[in-house]
Every structure is written in C-alpha cells, then in structure tokens.
Amino acid sequence: MNVFTGISASGGIGLGTAFIIPETEKRIVPKRSIKPEEIEIGWGRFKAAVETVSARLKTQITETAANKVQKEIFETYLAMLADSVFIKEIKTSYEKELYNIEYVLDKKTDEYAQRLRDSKNEYLIERAKDIRDVFDQVLNELLDYHPFNPDSVPDGAVIIARLMNPTDAIVLSKRKIAALALTEGGKSSHVTILARNYGIPSVFAVAGITSGIRSGSKVIVDGEKGKVIADPDEKTLSLYRQRIKDEEERKKVLNVFRAKEALTKDGVKFFVFANIGTPEEARSVLKEGADGIGLFRTEFLFMTENQSFSEEAQFEAYKDVLEIMGDKPVTIRTLDAGGDKLIKGLNDVTFAKTFAPTSVSDAKISDGSDQSDRSDQPAQSCFKEKNPLMGLRAIRFSLAHPEILKTQLRALYRAGVYGNLKIMLPLISSAEQIEKAKIIADTAQKELAAEGVPFKKNVPLGIMVETAAAALISDRLAKTADFFSIGTNDLTQYTIGIDRENPFVAELYDECHPAVLRMIQNTLQNAAEAGISVSVCGEMASRQNGVLVLGGMGIRNLSMTAKQISTVKEILSKFTIKEMQDISSKALNNLI
C-alpha cells in the first residue's frame, strides 16, 4: 500500500481502477534550421493549426452554452489564441531565428508561461498552465500528435496524470469517472473549478503518483483529506468502503433538511444563506434549500470573463444570478482585489497600471529586458507589496480606482431590476470609506438616469465587518451602512494576529477566541441600536460550535457554502436558544 498526499481540490471519496494518462513531455519537438523562403509555408501551417483549434473551441462554446463555467473556460482559451501581441512575438522570433515553427512556438510558449510563473501569484501561475495548454493544442496539430483520447477511459476510473486541460476534464466528466489525482494543479485552476462543479473527488499537487501508481491498480482518492492511496490493504479498503456507505446514509439524512426551514429545537427561525463565487453556483443554491445568497464574491467573475472590467459582462452575470434566485435576497460584494490578488492577467496594460503605483514603463519584466516602448506587451510584472493582506485591497483598491468601482456599481444597479439585490463593500475600516463609495454610487445612478437606462433605486448598501477597526467603531458605521455582514475569517486573523495558512501558527487560529467574540458582540449591540440587520458569512457560520455561539449571541442570519446548509439546519434543530446562550456565555468568558 502506498499513500500519497497533496492538496484537496474537490471533496468526497472516490474508489476505482487507476487510468494513467501519458505525459505530454514524451512528445518530441524537433529543432531544425529553415531557409528564408520556407518562412511563409511554416507560418501558413501555424495559422491553419490555430484555426483548427479555434474552430474546435467555438464548437465547444456552442455545445456548452447552458453551462456558464465551461463556456467561460473555452472563451478564455479562444481569447488567448487571439492574443495579437503574443502571436506577433511568435512571428518575430520565427522570422528572426529561422528555426521550424514547431520549435519556435514551443520555446515562446514556455517563455511566456515562465514569466507568469515568476510572478509568484497563484492566479497567474494557473493562467500559465492555461497558456501552455491552449498552445500545446496548436503544437499537437502541427506535429499531428494526439497522445490521449478521453473516450478510451472506462466509467468508474480514477484518472492519474501530471496535468489535465479543461477540455479533457469536461469530456471525462461525461465518462462518470470516480476521481481525479494530478501531480500539478492549484486551488484556482480551471480543472479544480470543473471538478467541484461536477462533484468529482480530486487531489492535486500529489508528487510521484504518475510513476508510483500502475494502470489497473485499485486506488482511493480522499478529496476531504488530500490523500491518494494506491493498492490499499483490506483494512484500509474496508474502512473507506464504510466511509462511502456512511456518506451516502448521511446524505439521505441531510436531504430531509433541504426543504425544511432552519428552526431551532424550540422553534426559533434562522435564515441560512449561501456563499457563491460564480453565477453557475446559483442553481445549486436553490437545490440545497438556501434562503438566498448572503455573499457573492465577484472576484471570480473578474478572473474568468474575457472582458473583466466590461459593464455588460458584469451586468449579464449579476442579472443571471438575480433571475435564478427570484425574490430571494442576493447580496453581492464589490470587487475584493489588490495586494496578492491579481485579477485580470493577460495582455492588459491597464491592469498593470491599475495595480502598480509606478508607471508601466518603470516596471521590471522578469527576464530583465527594458519595457520602455512596449506598452502593447502583456502585463508581466506588478508592484510587490510586502504585506498584501494589509495593503491596497478591497475597498481601498476600489476607491483608489473609482472608475472600476463605478463600472461595477452601474452593472449592479442595472441588474437590480431583475431581483432582490443588496450591495456590500469589503474591508471597511472607516465611515469615510463608505461615504466615498456612496458618492461614486450616486454618480453611477445619475449617469444611468441621464442615459435613460433602467436601474433599481434604493438598493441597500452594506459593509463587511472584518477588521477590528470596523467592529470597534460599528456604532458610527451603523449610521452610514444599511446592514452589516461579519466576515469572521479575516476578523479572526486581524484581531489575534494569526495567519491561518501558516502551518507554524495555524493551531492558534480560533474563531471563538474571547477577543473575536467581543468584537462580534460589540458589532451586534451597535447594529441593534441602529436598527440594521447583521449576518455572518465566515467559516464560523458553518461549524457546529460557531453556529451555537453565534446563535446564542443573537445572530439569526448565517451564510456558508451551499453544501453546508443542510448540516447547519440539522445543528440548529438539535438545540434551543437557551442552550445556545449558555454556550455563547461560556465562550465569551473563555470557559470552553
């Protein structure tokens, strides 16, 4: 029995037979000199290969029109193939170096991908893989190399590979695969998003699996714990079979709560909302029995739309969600960008200007070349903040770049006509920030009115309480904001000074720390005096102890991932308010 560990990409347990996908590195890319008169022929072959891949992507866009996540991925790939700057870079090298087009394409794609990897930004690192993937498809056409046929994978297989492109992942999803294990891949990769979308148990960044697991071996993929177990012994196999059986039974129990109201044992009504990151997730929210959407993180939209800052692209996405949810409330948070979150990555100098306090011409490219007179080049590098979580992010970023915020607000007010919209500002630490945002919001509405564009007036504008500053001056903020949503993840980190991603101090991270609870209590009291509502949208809102403590403190609005809604309803059904109050009292006094 061999046990491999990696990153949990998609939850659940998969048990099946290993199917190893051959590595693309085994493809041989020849290198040979060419004569100047051969350039036109080679470039014609390149354009034909690009056209072939583009046509295939356009077909896939049409076929996946009903699935927004899939459609957006294929549209992103199509946009990459149409990147005139990168195509020009390939052609210049091809004509100058006089090597065959296959070699030049492979080399330039590697260089471009490496520049993105050198950014050390997780999102751009994942986009480097997308660049490599889409131009690999072009290269494979040039080489007539087709190493893997997804249709050859049997149902119930556990896919083992170094890397997988979204195109193959979408095809494989139709084969009813048991699980997915890759040696590469991250939390923001397109394949991760697809795996979660399809409910495929997945573990990524697993070292050694392509060489350490044989095709045909029995394999367990534990998507909850980030483990891959090859050739499990009978004891382990029996244990996981029981876990799978228990999970199925547990699902049956939780299914009962989907259609039920969230009520305590003594009949007190709670409202449970869902957190989402994409419009596609809204449909699953209704299936899980949510009372609405408590947090729509708009960052993912900016990452995946081809025209990230386009008002129309945003309007359509927000409209989709509001129409799906009907009269249920939908709280949409404005862009939480900046610091370590580079949103729009490729071929966009405006993006580089947005994030860098220096001019684009002053920025340094990772290969050390001069960027002067290269305003049409892809944004390679941005200003590096030493402490990005404390830097230019969220509302600070939006106020520093009011046009981006105004565009988003215009899209939101327009979409508001189609549902029950609430708008929320992230990382607020002063009343002045709210007032500045309101001025921009007022400008957006005046513009829409002057243009004769339909929009919704009087949309509630609330804030995230996720800093100690916001919690401590919540009495003042409550006079300006229409509602509060407490983000316990950041509030906990900022209050007790703990990075929960740091393994050396992660055990000190405690959402029920008395200091954090006093921040929440102060916020609740001030909100009650001002007559505004309060919800909690951090992970604390979905954990049993957190639910009970928050309920005892007076919170009645909880927001979590859709899959946790039934579990929270079940927790609430087992306790009375008095029991919750006793638990919260002990927590506030550090007795539990």
Protein Blocks (a to p, Z undefined) as FASTA:
>chain_A
ZZdddddfbgcjddddddddddfklpccddddddfklmmmmmmmmmmmmmmmmmmmmmmm
mmmmmmmklmmmmmmmmmmmmmmklmmmmmmmmmmnopafklmmmmmmmmmmmmmmmnop
aklmmmmmmmmmmmmmmmmmmnopafbcfklpcghiacddfbdcfklmmmmmmnopabdc
dfbdcfkbmklmmmmmnopacdehiehklmmpcehiacdddfknopacehiafklmmmmm
mmmmmmmmmmmmmmmmmmpccddfkopacddddddfbfklmmmmmmnopabdfbdcfklm
mmmpmblmlmklmmmmmmmmmmmnomaccddddddeejjlcfblghpfklmmmmpmbdfk
lpccfklpafehilmbccfbdcddfblmlmcghjlmmmmmmmlmmmmmmmmmmmmmnmcc
ddddehiabfklmmmmmmmmmmmmmmmmmnopacdehiacddddfbfklmmmmmmmmmmp
mbdcddfklmmmmmnopafklmklmmmpcfkbfklmmmmmmmmmmmmmnopacddfbfkl
mgfklmmmmmmnopabdcddfklmmmmmmmmmmpcfklmmmmmmmmmnopZZ
